[in-house]
Amino acid sequence: MSKPEKLNLSLREVTPDDQQFLFEVYASTRIDELQGTDWTNDQKLGFLRMQFLVRERSQPRVDDRIILLNGQAIGRMLVDRSEAAIVLRDIAVLTEYRNAGVGSRLIQDLIKEAAAAGKPIQLHVIASSPAVRLYERLGFCRTGEELAYLEMKWLPPAG
């Protein structure tokens, strides 16, 4: 894949027709956690579907977008913007599109938006996730720890 700045990325609003795709993205980010179980694939998918449905019902839907690469849906980005901060609630891409610069580019765009607005970006990430290194490389700092999650924050440059 080409350099991140050359990626033909765009975002579009999530629609009700996207539910199966959103589940596929979610499952692709969680399936590895279940490898140590003796569950069948159907049991794993059933468990993930249950978690996905609970998450979908409890997650605020402020700016829910499908990530497109060359017009093809490859992931999801969920951002909550308030007067005080920008909260990156979720960013996930299908397995085959990871480590190609997609997440870096979208987060850098969010950093530019936050810097222009003078707002911090906050997020929670699973502590064992490879994304922690990405966030740190992009200037996020660890600000807290809660069970298996890290709280991280990016601060805009001082005035």
VOGU-3710 file (C-alpha; in Angstrom, 3 decimals, decimal comma):
1> mskpeklnls> 0,000/0,000/0,000  1,176/3,569/-0,626  2,253/6,167/1,897  -0,473/7,363/4,297  -0,758/10,797/2,655  -1,429/9,085/-0,699  -4,259/6,911/0,656  -7,634/7,706/-0,902  -9,506/7,765/2,407  -12,924/9,218/3,089
11> lrevtpddqq> -15,631/8,928/5,717  -19,382/8,574/5,372  -22,182/8,393/7,897  -23,178/4,997/9,254  -26,600/3,831/8,068  -28,876/1,054/9,376  -27,711/-1,069/6,415  -24,167/-1,081/7,874  -24,915/-3,275/10,908  -23,480/-6,519/9,489
21> flfevyastr> -20,343/-4,710/8,302  -19,942/-3,023/11,719  -20,164/-6,437/13,374  -17,482/-7,805/11,017  -15,165/-4,920/11,932  -15,847/-5,399/15,651  -15,345/-9,175/15,482  -12,056/-8,720/13,583  -10,721/-6,652/16,488  -11,783/-9,115/19,208
31> idelqgtdwt> -11,545/-12,646/17,762  -7,881/-13,101/18,767  -8,826/-12,664/22,435  -10,930/-15,842/22,211  -8,241/-18,092/20,699  -7,384/-19,627/24,080  -10,939/-20,858/24,661  -12,205/-24,271/23,653  -15,296/-22,692/22,087  -16,428/-23,551/18,583
41> ndqklgflrm> -16,383/-20,805/15,940  -20,176/-20,512/16,286  -19,832/-20,026/20,060  -17,125/-17,382/19,566  -19,223/-15,511/17,012  -22,302/-15,747/19,256  -20,349/-14,302/22,177  -18,928/-11,514/20,003  -22,377/-10,709/18,575  -23,768/-10,400/22,106
51> qflvrersqp> -20,900/-8,071/23,125  -21,339/-6,067/19,919  -25,077/-5,563/20,476  -24,549/-4,415/24,083  -21,817/-2,050/22,932  -23,930/-0,650/20,096  -26,808/0,064/22,470  -24,623/1,724/25,110  -22,226/3,727/22,908  -23,206/7,330/22,140
61> rvddriilln> -23,680/7,968/18,405  -22,336/11,472/18,046  -20,285/11,174/14,835  -20,395/7,578/13,643  -18,552/7,061/10,321  -17,617/4,267/7,965  -13,990/4,491/6,828  -13,691/4,134/3,057  -10,546/3,329/1,070  -11,024/3,950/-2,644
71> gqaigrmlvd> -14,763/3,961/-1,931  -14,733/0,543/-0,226  -15,822/0,188/3,414  -12,838/-0,950/5,501  -13,558/0,270/9,049  -15,323/2,515/11,522  -14,495/5,746/13,326  -16,654/7,057/16,169  -15,886/10,549/17,482  -17,650/12,545/20,212
81> rseaaivlrd> -17,033/16,302/19,998  -17,894/18,600/22,907  -16,971/22,144/23,895  -14,192/20,841/26,138  -12,660/17,934/24,208  -12,758/15,515/21,314  -13,244/11,915/22,423  -12,153/9,181/20,038  -14,645/6,496/21,054  -13,606/3,928/18,450
91> iavlteyrna> -11,412/3,497/15,415  -11,080/0,055/13,844  -10,242/-1,315/10,428  -10,600/-4,798/9,013  -7,546/-6,999/9,599  -6,274/-6,888/6,018  -6,077/-3,054/6,096  -4,171/-2,725/9,386  -0,605/-1,411/9,505  -1,055/0,391/6,189
101> gvgsrliqdl> -1,274/3,941/7,553  -5,070/4,226/7,640  -5,388/4,745/11,400  -2,357/7,059/11,508  -3,752/9,270/8,771  -7,249/9,512/10,312  -5,863/10,233/13,784  -3,480/12,856/12,345  -6,500/14,520/10,692  -8,269/14,483/14,068
111> ikeaaaagkp> -5,155/15,986/15,708  -5,171/18,831/13,139  -8,845/19,474/13,930  -8,162/19,428/17,687  -5,119/21,712/17,362  -7,118/24,242/15,329  -9,882/24,179/17,950  -7,434/24,212/20,890  -9,019/21,049/22,328  -7,485/17,864/23,742
121> iqlhviassp> -8,279/14,424/22,325  -9,157/11,705/24,822  -9,511/7,958/24,312  -9,532/4,578/26,014  -7,613/1,651/24,539  -7,078/-1,943/25,611  -3,717/-1,890/27,398  -2,388/-4,871/25,425  -3,408/-3,434/22,038  -0,734/-2,636/19,434
131> avrlyerlgf> -2,623/0,660/18,975  -1,052/1,943/22,222  2,275/2,335/20,374  0,529/4,162/17,521  -1,113/6,622/19,901  2,164/7,224/21,748  3,979/7,787/18,442  1,329/10,388/17,526  1,863/12,289/20,779  -0,751/10,807/23,125
141> crtgeelayl> 0,214/10,335/26,781  -1,125/7,810/29,259  -3,290/9,601/31,810  -4,885/6,713/33,663  -5,491/3,002/33,861  -8,753/1,187/34,485  -8,847/-2,622/34,540  -7,615/-3,716/31,090  -7,866/-0,221/29,566  -5,542/2,756/29,357
151> emkwlppag> -6,819/6,298/29,268  -4,780/8,436/26,887  -4,816/12,092/25,940  -3,339/14,335/23,276  -2,952/17,988/24,250  -2,858/20,879/21,784  0,292/23,007/21,771  0,153/25,849/24,291  -0,967/29,093/22,740
//
